[in-house]
């Protein structure tokens, strides 16, 4: 083999090597790029699911607290009627059975569930949400919102303690009807003489007249801020409030 043939042979080998090397590199790049695209798509879908669930949870908590406020306002109005009557007459005898029975039942057996969702999908997903959304603003906003929803549970905890104290004292102080002929009216009157009942009323009034308005305004601001941020991020193709409305409508139709 002369020098020219050897040169051509080396060139052919090099071209073949270079072609194979480039094909291998291109294959790796394409594989890596495709994998990354798939992973990005998967993470974006997960972020959509997390964010939609969080916002729905927040709106549900807001709505439940509003319902709780209406229910507690009704209880407070009933309490007010009985207290004013007792102050004037030192008994509740002239009030209807339904009023006295409702008053007694609410004090001894009021049960309102927590408004705070048991599961927030964003918990522990800060890194993922930051990668998809590009910053930490969402996690800051939703953390603030979660904190504001907890005020209702804190209030319920306080009121539950008040009711437990009142109920325990009634258990020991109210004569059993089978033994003494004690009536519902007598039992309800004993509540009026119980100091803890007025502590309970103070906590109710503070919630209804002060805390509720303040925290509800904070929650409404949280929802508006988060929804605006999500829309600005272009995470969804349509406004998040429209997506929530469609989801709620779908759930209503299923029920």
C-alpha positions as CSV (number, residue, x, y, z in Angstrom):
1,X,0.0,0.0,0.0
2,X,1.5,3.3,-1.1
3,X,1.5,6.5,1.0
4,X,-1.6,7.9,-0.9
5,X,-3.6,4.8,-0.1
6,X,-2.5,4.9,3.6
7,X,-3.6,8.5,3.8
8,X,-6.9,7.8,2.2
9,X,-7.4,4.9,4.5
10,X,-6.6,7.0,7.6
11,X,-9.0,9.7,6.4
12,X,-11.7,7.1,5.9
13,X,-11.2,5.7,9.3
14,X,-11.2,9.2,10.9
15,X,-14.4,10.1,9.0
16,X,-16.1,6.9,10.1
17,X,-14.9,7.5,13.7
18,X,-16.0,11.1,13.6
19,X,-19.4,10.2,12.1
20,X,-19.9,7.5,14.8
21,X,-18.8,9.9,17.6
22,X,-21.1,12.7,16.4
23,X,-24.0,10.3,16.1
24,X,-23.3,9.0,19.7
25,X,-23.1,12.6,21.0
26,X,-26.2,13.6,19.2
27,X,-28.0,10.6,20.5
28,X,-27.0,11.4,24.0
29,X,-28.0,15.1,23.6
30,X,-31.4,14.1,22.1
31,X,-32.0,11.6,24.8
32,X,-31.1,14.0,27.5
33,X,-33.1,16.8,26.0
34,X,-36.2,14.6,25.4
35,X,-35.9,13.3,29.0
36,X,-35.6,16.8,30.3
37,X,-38.6,18.0,28.2
38,X,-40.7,15.1,29.6
39,X,-39.6,15.8,33.1
40,X,-40.4,19.5,32.7
41,X,-43.8,18.7,31.4
42,X,-44.4,16.3,34.2
43,X,-43.4,18.8,36.8
44,X,-45.6,21.5,35.2
45,X,-48.6,19.2,35.3
46,X,-47.8,18.4,39.0
47,X,-47.5,22.1,39.8
48,X,-50.9,22.7,38.2
49,X,-52.5,20.0,40.3
50,X,-50.9,21.3,43.5
51,X,-51.8,24.9,42.9
52,X,-55.4,24.2,41.8
53,X,-55.9,22.0,44.9
54,X,-54.4,24.7,47.2
55,X,-56.6,27.4,45.8
56,X,-59.7,25.2,46.1
57,X,-58.8,24.4,49.7
58,X,-58.4,28.1,50.5
59,X,-61.7,29.0,48.9
60,X,-63.4,26.1,50.7
61,X,-61.9,27.2,54.0
62,X,-63.1,30.8,53.4
63,X,-66.6,29.6,52.6
64,X,-66.8,27.3,55.6
65,X,-65.6,30.1,58.0
66,X,-68.4,32.3,56.5
67,X,-70.9,29.6,57.2
68,X,-69.5,29.2,60.7
69,X,-69.9,32.9,61.3
70,X,-73.5,32.8,60.3
71,X,-74.2,29.8,62.5
72,X,-72.4,31.4,65.5
73,X,-74.2,34.7,65.0
74,X,-77.5,32.7,65.3
75,X,-76.3,31.2,68.6
76,X,-75.1,34.5,69.9
77,X,-78.5,36.1,69.1
78,X,-80.2,33.2,71.0
79,X,-77.9,33.7,73.9
80,X,-78.6,37.5,73.9
81,X,-82.4,36.8,74.1
82,X,-82.0,34.5,77.0
83,X,-79.5,36.7,78.9
84,X,-81.7,39.8,78.6
85,X,-84.8,37.9,79.7
86,X,-83.0,36.4,82.7
87,X,-81.6,39.8,83.8
88,X,-85.1,41.2,83.9
89,X,-87.0,38.3,85.4
90,X,-84.4,36.1,87.0
91,X,-85.9,33.1,85.2
92,X,-86.6,31.9,81.7
93,X,-90.1,30.7,82.3
94,X,-91.9,33.0,79.8
95,X,-89.7,32.0,76.9
96,X,-90.8,29.3,74.4
97,X,-89.5,25.8,74.8
98,X,-87.8,26.1,71.4
99,X,-85.8,29.1,72.6
100,X,-84.7,27.7,75.9
101,X,-84.1,24.2,74.4
102,X,-82.0,25.8,71.7
103,X,-80.0,27.9,74.1
104,X,-79.3,24.9,76.4
105,X,-78.4,22.6,73.5
106,X,-76.0,25.1,72.0
107,X,-74.2,25.6,75.2
108,X,-73.9,21.9,76.1
109,X,-73.5,20.4,72.7
110,X,-72.1,22.9,70.1
111,X,-69.9,21.1,67.7
112,X,-68.3,22.9,64.7
113,X,-65.7,21.2,62.6
114,X,-62.3,22.6,61.7
115,X,-62.2,24.8,58.6
116,X,-58.6,24.1,57.8
117,X,-58.0,21.4,55.2
118,X,-56.2,18.3,56.5
119,X,-54.0,18.1,53.3
120,X,-52.3,20.9,51.5
121,X,-50.6,19.5,48.4
122,X,-47.9,22.2,48.4
123,X,-46.5,21.1,51.7
124,X,-43.0,19.9,51.1
125,X,-43.1,20.9,47.4
126,X,-41.3,24.2,47.6
127,X,-38.4,23.2,45.3
128,X,-40.7,21.9,42.6
129,X,-42.9,25.0,42.7
130,X,-39.9,27.2,42.6
131,X,-38.5,25.4,39.5
132,X,-41.8,25.7,37.7
133,X,-42.9,29.1,38.7
134,X,-39.4,30.6,38.8
135,X,-39.5,32.1,42.3
136,X,-40.6,31.5,45.9
137,X,-43.6,34.0,45.8
138,X,-46.3,31.3,45.6
139,X,-45.0,29.4,48.6
140,X,-44.8,32.7,50.6
141,X,-48.3,33.6,49.6
142,X,-49.9,30.2,50.4
143,X,-48.0,30.0,53.7
144,X,-49.5,33.3,54.7
145,X,-53.0,32.2,53.6
146,X,-52.7,28.9,55.6
147,X,-51.8,30.9,58.7
148,X,-54.9,33.1,58.3
149,X,-57.3,30.2,58.0
150,X,-56.0,28.8,61.3
151,X,-57.5,31.6,63.3
152,X,-60.9,30.0,63.1
153,X,-59.6,26.7,64.5
154,X,-57.9,28.6,67.3
155,X,-61.2,30.3,68.2
156,X,-63.0,26.9,68.2
157,X,-60.4,25.5,70.6
158,X,-61.0,28.3,73.0
159,X,-64.8,28.1,72.8
160,X,-64.7,24.3,73.2
161,X,-62.7,24.7,76.5
162,X,-65.4,27.2,77.7
163,X,-68.2,24.8,76.8
164,X,-66.4,21.8,78.4
165,X,-66.1,23.8,81.7
166,X,-69.7,24.8,81.7
167,X,-70.9,21.3,80.8
168,X,-68.8,19.7,83.6
169,X,-70.2,22.1,86.2
170,X,-73.7,21.5,85.0
171,X,-73.2,17.7,85.2
172,X,-72.5,18.1,88.9
173,X,-74.9,20.9,89.7
174,X,-78.0,20.2,87.8
175,X,-80.3,17.9,89.8
176,X,-81.4,14.8,87.9
177,X,-85.1,15.1,86.8
178,X,-85.9,11.6,88.1
179,X,-84.9,12.6,91.6
180,X,-86.0,16.2,91.9
181,X,-88.2,17.1,88.9
182,X,-85.7,19.6,87.7
183,X,-86.8,21.1,84.4
184,X,-84.9,22.2,81.3
185,X,-85.7,25.8,82.3
186,X,-84.0,25.2,85.7
187,X,-81.0,23.8,84.0
188,X,-80.8,26.7,81.6
189,X,-81.1,29.1,84.4
190,X,-78.1,27.5,86.1
191,X,-76.1,28.4,83.0
192,X,-76.9,32.0,83.6
193,X,-75.4,31.8,87.0
194,X,-72.2,30.2,85.8
195,X,-69.2,32.7,85.5
196,X,-67.6,30.7,82.7
197,X,-70.7,31.3,80.5
198,X,-69.8,35.0,80.4
199,X,-66.2,34.2,79.6
200,X,-67.6,32.1,76.7
201,X,-69.8,35.0,75.6
202,X,-66.8,37.3,75.7
203,X,-64.9,35.0,73.4
204,X,-67.9,34.7,71.0
205,X,-68.4,38.5,70.9
206,X,-64.7,39.1,70.2
207,X,-64.8,36.6,67.3
208,X,-68.0,37.9,65.8
209,X,-67.4,41.6,66.2
210,X,-63.6,41.9,65.7
211,X,-61.6,38.9,64.7
212,X,-63.9,37.6,62.0
213,X,-63.8,40.8,59.9
214,X,-60.1,41.2,60.2
215,X,-59.1,37.7,59.3
216,X,-61.7,37.3,56.6
217,X,-60.4,40.4,54.9
218,X,-56.9,38.9,55.1
219,X,-58.1,35.6,53.6
220,X,-59.9,37.5,50.8
221,X,-56.7,39.4,50.1
222,X,-54.7,36.2,50.1
223,X,-57.1,34.6,47.5
224,X,-56.9,37.7,45.3
225,X,-53.1,37.9,45.5
226,X,-52.6,34.2,44.8
227,X,-55.0,34.1,41.9
228,X,-53.4,37.2,40.4
229,X,-49.9,35.7,40.8
230,X,-51.0,32.4,39.2
231,X,-52.5,34.2,36.2
232,X,-49.4,36.3,35.8
233,X,-47.2,33.2,35.8
234,X,-49.1,31.7,32.8
235,X,-49.2,28.3,34.6
236,X,-52.7,27.8,33.2
237,X,-54.1,28.7,29.8
238,X,-57.1,30.4,31.4
239,X,-57.7,32.4,34.6
240,X,-57.5,30.3,37.8
241,X,-60.9,31.5,39.0
242,X,-62.6,30.2,35.9
243,X,-60.9,26.8,36.4
244,X,-62.1,26.7,40.0
245,X,-65.7,27.6,39.0
246,X,-65.6,24.8,36.4
247,X,-64.3,22.4,39.0
248,X,-67.0,23.3,41.5
249,X,-69.7,23.0,38.9
250,X,-68.4,19.6,37.9
251,X,-68.4,18.5,41.6
252,X,-72.0,19.8,42.0
253,X,-73.2,17.8,39.0
254,X,-71.6,14.6,40.3
255,X,-73.3,15.1,43.7
